[in-house]
Amino acid sequence: MPIESRPLGRTGLNVAALGFGCGAVGGLMTRGAADEQRQVVRRAWDAGITYFDTAPGYGDGASEENLGRVLSELGIRPVVGTKFRLGPGDDADYGAAIRRAFHASQHRLGATRIALYQCHNHIGATTDLEHGVVDDDAIIGPIASALRDLVARGAIDHFGITALGETAPLHHVVASGAIASAQTYFNAVNPSAGWAGHAGAADQDFGGLIDRAGEHRVGVIGIRSLAAGALTLAPKRHPNASPRRGAMAGSTFEHDESRAQAMATIAREAGLENATELALRFALSKPGVSTVIVGYSTLTHLDDAIRWAERGRLDEATVNSVLNAPR
């Protein structure tokens, strides 16, 4: 069956449940060859993938530049989301900083208008731009005001956040009505954004953030569905992929990889190909998730993801097996 189309919160946009991540983890759009980038994007578009996610921080602008070039060459117009990151001193005039970042991204993408513009900073109780943290009241107040001004100017259509940081401030922002989307950390080794309490001792508990987003019609974009590659259990990373074996939300890559072994067992018992299929379809199975971003290194990675996404959501018993696995 074709990849499911889902509404992106209250934006009025519909996006394919499987998204295209242009970041450094998969690395295709930051380190891949131009012909390969064009081939993979073409395949994704033909398969019905409609949301492409990038940011200035991916390859120091290379991801935006390469995505913009490829979309122009192919003559296609998917929903593109990019981001801005506020740095030291930007709190003196959030609006000016956001406009500068927007115009730089606009130039790299070769776009007159950007569908979704997202704050890439972590969100906490106190602003600390030396460490990339913005407080929740700043997001809801002056930052959202500056972004509404870009909407009014016709520069962007919608805006949102990368929902990383402290759990309580994240819930505050999502429930505020100020944002249209939230990129939410959610995967089989830490599914607490979907089911509160299902986090390991070393993990951040996101407290059911996806359901909170649903209550306020905020579109959820699932990120790190493969736990930065830990859930692939791949013995060697592709040359396009980031050599860094990083993790988020309190865990370590090695711990996530050890938990992925349990997911491989569940996958075999469920008749799935491997832990990677289980991980992707688990992320797709949570009600309220609009699209799940996967980062690709090669056409093979994309073809695998398309095949698995076309199979749809997992059955309830398999979802419960993932939730009840040791953490």
TAZIFEN-V274930 format. One record per backbone hydrogen bond with DSSP energy under -0.5 kcal/mol. CO is the residue of the C=O (numbers start at 0). NH is the residue of the N-H. If there is no record, write none. Layout:
BEGIN
co-><CO	CO>
nh-><NH	NH>
END
This chain:
BEGIN
co-><3	5	6	7	12	14	16	16	18	18	19	20	22	23	24	26	26	26	27	32	33	34	35	36	37	38	39	40	41	42	43	44	46	49	49	50	51	52	54	55	56	56	57	58	60	61	62	63	64	65	66	67	68	69	70	70	77	78	79	79	80	81	82	83	86	88	89	92	93	94	95	96	97	98	99	100	101	102	103	104	105	105	113	114	115	116	117	118	121	122	123	127	127	128	131	132	133	134	135	136	137	137	138	140	141	142	143	144	145	146	147	148	149	149	150	154	157	158	158	159	160	160	161	162	163	165	166	167	168	169	170	171	172	172	173	179	180	181	181	182	183	189	190	190	191	192	192	194	196	197	199	203	207	208	209	210	211	212	212	213	216	216	218	218	219	219	219	220	221	222	223	224	225	225	226	228	228	228	229	237	243	247	248	251	252	253	254	255	256	257	257	258	258	259	260	261	262	263	264	265	266	267	273	274	275	276	277	278	279	280	280	281	281	282	284	285	287	287	290	290	291	292	293	295	297	298	299	300	301	302	303	304	305	306	307	308	314	315	316	317	318	319	321>
nh-><16	14	8	10	7	5	18	291	20	293	52	295	26	241	241	29	30	31	31	36	37	38	39	40	41	42	43	44	45	46	48	47	2	51	78	19	80	21	57	60	58	59	62	61	64	65	66	67	68	69	70	71	72	73	74	75	79	51	114	115	53	117	55	119	89	91	92	96	97	98	99	100	101	102	103	104	105	106	107	108	109	110	156	157	81	159	83	161	133	165	135	130	132	131	121	127	123	138	139	140	142	143	143	144	145	146	147	148	149	150	151	152	154	155	153	113	116	179	180	118	162	182	163	184	122	169	170	171	172	173	174	175	175	177	176	218	160	183	220	162	222	186	193	194	207	209	210	197	198	190	202	205	211	212	213	214	215	215	217	216	9	218	181	220	221	289	290	183	292	185	226	187	228	230	229	231	232	233	232	240	245	250	203	255	256	257	258	259	260	260	261	261	262	263	264	265	266	267	268	269	271	270	277	278	279	280	281	282	283	284	313	284	285	285	286	288	219	289	221	292	18	224	20	27	301	302	303	304	305	306	307	308	309	310	310	311	318	319	320	321	322	323	324>
END
